[in-house]
């Protein structure tokens, strides 16, 4: 389905993450980094779980207005933008050890970990793959939009432990520059 088709859409999203410094084997042997992106079929991608909500923000980092004389006043003539930043905020409806590592900024955890030290970890960077599907797509279908971005990932909330509600960790992925950042439509 082409995006050129004008129609109403309900998007659902799937998110995967590949941690900077982890080894990969697809498309060949390598180490995940800003200039080294693992292939989509590599087994090292971490499924982040059910994505309940996501919000993409693209904002200018600096804008400069220029003005031109008009009879009796100056008017905005142009807006020059020095650059942009992009961030994706999302809420998950599932949680496992990987989320605890990110929330508490611990060193790397595994599913066998039984203890961790808060604030022992460093900035969480790596490749984020967000796949967006619309309501007409069946399982196994091609995504409507796939974003592969090198990001700094942080937990922004969702560890409220009262009220009997499902824990819903919230994250923000700040896109970082990489020659290999892509969006497939």
NUMI-986449 format. One record per residue (C-alpha): residue in one letter; y, x, z. Coordinates in steps of 0.25 Angstrom, whole numbers, plus 5000, padded with zeros to 4 digits. Layout:
AYXZ
...
REM end
This chain:
X500050005000
X501350064996
X502550065005
X503350014993
X502749874995
X503749795003
X502949715013
X502949695028
X502049795036
X501449815049
X501149965052
X500150015061
X500050165064
X499050275066
X499450405073
X498750545073
X499150675078
X498750815076
X499250915087
X499951045083
X499051165085
X497751085083
X496851135072
X496451055060
X495451075049
X496050975038
X496551005028
X496151145032
X496051225045
X497351235052
X498251205065
X499151085066
X500551125065
X501951085059
X501551155046
X500051125047
X499650985046
X498150935048
X497550845037
X497350695040
X495850705040
X495850815051
X495050775064
X496150835073
X497150715072
X497250635085
X497250485083
X498450445092
X497850305094
X498450165092
X499850175087
X500550045093
X501950075088
X502750185081
X504150205077
X504750305067
X506150355069
X506850435059
X508250485064
X509350575059
X509550695068
X510950715063
X511850635054
X513250665049
X514150565043
X515150595033
X516350515030
X517250475018
X518650425017
X518750285014
X520050205013
X520550205027
X519350265034
X518150355034
X516850295031
X515450355032
X515150425019
X513750485021
X512750515032
X512150655032
X510850675040
X510450815045
X509050775048
X508050675053
X507050665064
X505850575064
X505050525076
X503850425077
X503650355090
X502350285093
X501550205104
X500050215105
X499150115111
X498050215115
X498050345123
X497150465125
X497150605130
X498050645118
X499150555123
X499050605137
X499250745132
X500450705124
X501050615135
X500950715146
X501150835137
X499850905142
X499151015135
X498150975125
X497150875130
X495750825125
X494850705127
X494150795138
X495450835146
X495450785160
X496750855165
X498150895159
X499450955163
X500650875160
X501750945152
X500851055148
X500851025133
X501851065123
X502650985112
X501550895105
X501650925090
X500750895078
X500550805066
X500650655068
X500050565058
X500550425058
X499850325048
X500450185046
X499650075040
X500149935037
X499449795040
X498749795026
X497949915028
X496549925031
X495850035040
X495650155032
X496850125022
X497950225019
X499150225028
X500450165024
X501150285029
X500650415035
X501550505042
X501150655046
X502150725054
X502250845063
X502750795076
X503150825090
X502450715098
X502750665112
X502450545121
X503650455124
X503050355133
X501850265135
X501250315148
X501550195157
X500450175167
X500750045173
X500649895169
X499249905163
X499749915149
X499050005138
X499650145138
X500450165125
X500850305124
X502150325115
X502450445107
X503550505098
X503250595087
X504450675082
X504250725068
X504450875067
X504650945054
X503450985046
X503351005031
X502050925032
X502650795038
X502350685028
X502350535027
X501350475017
X501650335012
REM end
